Amino acid sequence: DRMYHGRFWLGQSALVVGFKDAPPDKWYVSSRGNLFTPDLKMAVASASKWVSATVIYAVIEDPATSLHVDSLPADILPWWRCDDPASDRRCSPSLTLTKLLAFRGGLPRPGCENGRPGAEAWEACAKSMFGLGSTRWLAASFDVFSYDSTGLFLAGLMALQARRAVPGHATDQWADLLREYVTVPAQIEHARVAPPNNGP
């Protein structure tokens, strides 16, 4: 408790420690500002990156999909095509799903990737990222760590498209993948993708 409350930079936050099967009165709960209870639903902000990566890896492990760790955007997204793949960084063989998930993309930011779009707007945003042109991609480095959501944004779209290619799943949304691969198996109740967001 002393360590938690001694960190001023935690701001309005809560620390909840307890076993899943233990009743809440057996949990350790401490918060700054007394705004939190064990039952409070709240946005998880960048912690959602871990959840999104879990969904993407679950799609990779699903034998019905064609997604794998070495997949390139062009392998999954039919419109991700370059006239000269050898010289265009957008079609570099280094732009793998692994690099995207490891924040090694260094991708140019189209400005819409944090707008929490629905699935159609999500794809349109990715198309605008691609459409920035090869000159904007010259600075993209696939070996330098760059912590932002742009690579995860593209990786999540690849996972969704790979899943939609499976018969019977053509209209799947990100929330469907979240339920199937995370919240139902983990028995997490009342989790949802906050509207209007339908992506990682």
Backbone torsions as a table, in degrees:
resi	resn	phi	psi	omega
1	ASP	NA	-43.3	179.7
2	ARG	-62.9	-41.1	179.0
3	MET	-64.6	-43.0	-178.4
4	TYR	-64.3	-48.3	-176.3
5	HIS	-75.8	-13.0	178.8
6	GLY	-83.7	-2.9	-178.8
7	ARG	-102.9	94.3	-175.0
8	PHE	-61.6	-28.7	-174.7
9	TRP	-73.0	-6.7	177.1
10	LEU	-72.2	-18.1	176.2
11	GLY	57.0	-143.9	176.0
12	GLN	-77.9	106.5	-176.0
13	SER	-153.3	172.6	180.0
14	ALA	-138.4	148.4	174.2
15	LEU	-121.2	119.2	179.4
16	VAL	-125.1	122.8	179.9
17	VAL	-127.6	126.5	178.5
18	GLY	178.2	162.4	177.7
19	PHE	-82.4	146.9	-176.8
20	LYS	-57.2	-38.4	-175.8
21	ASP	-86.6	-4.8	-179.7
22	ALA	-84.3	143.9	177.0
23	PRO	-66.5	151.4	-176.9
24	PRO	-55.8	-27.9	-179.3
25	ASP	-72.2	-6.0	176.0
26	LYS	-100.7	0.2	179.3
27	TRP	-85.4	154.2	169.3
28	TYR	-90.8	120.9	-179.5
29	VAL	-128.5	126.1	175.8
30	SER	-141.4	142.5	180.0
31	SER	-144.0	161.3	175.7
32	ARG	-99.9	119.1	179.2
33	GLY	94.0	-0.5	178.8
34	ASN	53.0	37.1	179.5
35	LEU	-95.9	-8.8	-170.1
36	PHE	-114.0	145.8	171.9
37	THR	-132.3	162.8	180.0
38	PRO	-59.7	-24.2	-177.6
39	ASP	-95.1	-1.9	-177.2
40	LEU	-68.9	132.4	175.2
41	LYS	-93.9	134.3	-177.7
42	MET	-148.9	157.9	177.0
43	ALA	-69.3	145.0	-177.1
44	VAL	-104.7	-0.5	175.7
45	ALA	50.7	-129.1	-174.4
46	SER	-69.7	-11.7	173.1
47	ALA	-63.9	-18.3	178.2
48	SER	-67.4	-17.8	176.9
49	LYS	-60.6	-39.4	178.1
50	TRP	-65.1	-43.0	179.4
51	VAL	-64.9	-43.5	179.4
52	SER	-62.0	-42.6	178.0
53	ALA	-62.9	-36.6	177.4
54	THR	-62.4	-43.2	177.7
55	VAL	-61.9	-45.9	-177.7
56	ILE	-62.6	-44.0	177.9
57	TYR	-66.5	-31.7	176.3
58	ALA	-65.8	-37.9	176.0
59	VAL	-65.9	-39.7	176.6
60	ILE	-59.2	-42.6	-177.1
61	GLU	-77.8	-12.5	178.8
62	ASP	-73.6	115.2	-176.2
63	PRO	-66.3	-13.2	179.3
64	ALA	-78.4	-14.7	-178.1
65	THR	-102.6	163.0	179.9
66	SER	-98.8	6.1	-176.3
67	LEU	-78.0	136.7	174.1
68	HIS	-144.6	170.8	-172.5
69	VAL	-63.6	-23.0	179.7
70	ASP	-97.3	7.7	178.9
71	SER	-61.4	142.4	174.4
72	LEU	-104.6	155.9	176.8
73	PRO	-51.7	-40.1	-178.9
74	ALA	-66.2	-20.8	177.8
75	ASP	-72.6	-26.3	-171.2
76	ILE	-114.6	-37.3	-175.8
77	LEU	-98.8	111.6	-172.5
78	PRO	-63.1	-21.7	-178.6
79	TRP	-92.4	-4.1	-179.1
80	TRP	-84.7	82.9	-175.6
81	ARG	-131.2	142.5	179.8
82	CYS	-118.6	140.9	177.5
83	ASP	-66.1	-35.8	-179.4
84	ASP	-131.3	79.3	-175.8
85	PRO	-56.7	-27.7	-177.5
86	ALA	-67.5	-29.9	-177.1
87	SER	-113.4	-7.2	-177.2
88	ASP	-95.8	116.2	-175.9
89	ARG	-64.1	-20.8	178.0
90	ARG	-63.9	-24.2	179.9
91	CYS	-113.6	23.2	179.2
92	SER	-62.4	138.6	175.6
93	PRO	-66.9	-8.1	177.2
94	SER	-84.2	-13.3	-176.9
95	LEU	-84.7	64.5	-176.8
96	THR	-89.3	164.3	176.4
97	LEU	-59.9	-37.0	177.6
98	THR	-57.8	-45.1	179.7
99	LYS	-65.1	-39.8	179.5
100	LEU	-63.1	-41.8	-178.7
101	LEU	-74.0	-21.1	-179.6
102	ALA	-95.6	12.7	-179.2
103	PHE	56.7	40.9	179.3
104	ARG	-111.2	18.5	-176.1
105	GLY	-82.1	-45.5	-174.9
106	GLY	58.7	35.5	-173.7
107	LEU	-72.7	151.2	173.7
108	PRO	-67.8	144.3	-176.0
109	ARG	-98.8	121.1	-179.0
110	PRO	-78.0	-12.7	178.3
111	GLY	96.0	-5.8	-179.3
112	CYS	-114.3	-1.7	-173.1
113	GLU	-70.0	-19.0	177.9
114	ASN	-105.2	14.8	-177.2
115	GLY	-85.5	7.0	178.7
116	ARG	50.3	59.7	-175.5
117	PRO	-81.5	163.3	166.8
118	GLY	-74.3	175.2	-172.0
119	ALA	-58.4	-41.1	-178.1
120	GLU	-68.8	-45.1	178.1
121	ALA	-66.4	-31.4	178.0
122	TRP	-60.9	-47.7	178.6
123	GLU	-66.4	-40.0	178.0
124	ALA	-60.5	-38.0	178.4
125	CYS	-65.9	-42.2	177.9
126	ALA	-63.5	-37.5	176.7
127	LYS	-64.4	-36.1	178.2
128	SER	-69.9	-31.9	174.5
129	MET	-62.5	-47.6	178.1
130	PHE	-62.3	-39.5	-176.2
131	GLY	-73.6	-3.2	177.4
132	LEU	-63.5	-16.3	175.1
133	GLY	93.2	156.8	-173.8
134	SER	-63.9	-28.5	-179.3
135	THR	-67.7	-36.0	177.3
136	ARG	-69.2	-19.7	-178.7
137	TRP	-90.2	-6.4	-176.7
138	LEU	-60.7	-33.0	-178.2
139	ALA	-82.4	-8.0	-178.7
140	ALA	-64.4	124.2	178.1
141	SER	-117.4	125.1	-175.3
142	PHE	-94.6	13.2	178.4
143	ASP	-125.2	-1.3	-178.2
144	VAL	-107.4	131.4	-179.8
145	PHE	-65.6	130.8	178.7
146	SER	-143.7	101.5	-174.4
147	TYR	-81.6	100.7	169.1
148	ASP	-155.5	178.8	-173.2
149	SER	-92.8	-0.3	-173.1
150	THR	-63.2	-46.3	179.1
151	GLY	-65.5	-41.0	178.4
152	LEU	-65.6	-36.0	176.4
153	PHE	-57.5	-48.0	-179.6
154	LEU	-69.7	-41.1	178.9
155	ALA	-61.9	-40.6	179.1
156	GLY	-64.6	-39.2	177.6
157	LEU	-65.4	-39.2	176.9
158	MET	-61.1	-42.6	178.9
159	ALA	-63.4	-43.8	180.0
160	LEU	-63.5	-43.0	-179.7
161	GLN	-66.9	-37.9	177.1
162	ALA	-63.6	-39.6	178.0
163	ARG	-68.2	-39.9	-179.9
164	ARG	-65.7	-20.8	178.3
165	ALA	-76.0	-12.9	178.6
166	VAL	-78.3	129.9	179.8
167	PRO	-51.8	133.6	179.9
168	GLY	89.8	-1.0	-176.9
169	HIS	-125.9	20.5	-173.7
170	ALA	-62.5	-25.1	-177.7
171	THR	-107.0	13.0	179.5
172	ASP	-56.3	145.9	174.5
173	GLN	-114.9	167.8	178.6
174	TRP	-57.2	-39.0	179.9
175	ALA	-61.4	-32.5	177.4
176	ASP	-65.8	-42.4	178.5
177	LEU	-65.9	-41.5	178.6
178	LEU	-58.6	-45.4	179.5
179	ARG	-63.7	-49.8	-174.1
180	GLU	-65.8	-41.7	-172.1
181	TYR	-96.5	-19.2	-175.2
182	VAL	-124.4	-65.8	-168.4
183	THR	-68.6	-39.5	178.7
184	VAL	-69.5	-51.1	178.7
185	PRO	-60.2	-35.1	-178.8
186	ALA	-85.9	-1.0	-179.6
187	GLN	55.7	42.8	176.5
188	ILE	-91.9	118.9	-179.0
189	GLU	-93.1	146.6	172.1
190	HIS	68.3	13.6	174.8
191	ALA	-77.8	144.9	178.4
192	ARG	-155.2	160.8	172.1
193	VAL	-85.2	120.1	-173.9
194	ALA	-66.5	128.7	178.7
195	PRO	-67.6	148.3	2.4
196	PRO	-90.7	19.0	-177.2
197	ASN	-70.0	136.4	172.3
198	ASN	-141.9	42.0	179.3
199	GLY	-155.5	175.2	-177.1
200	PRO	-70.0	NA	NA
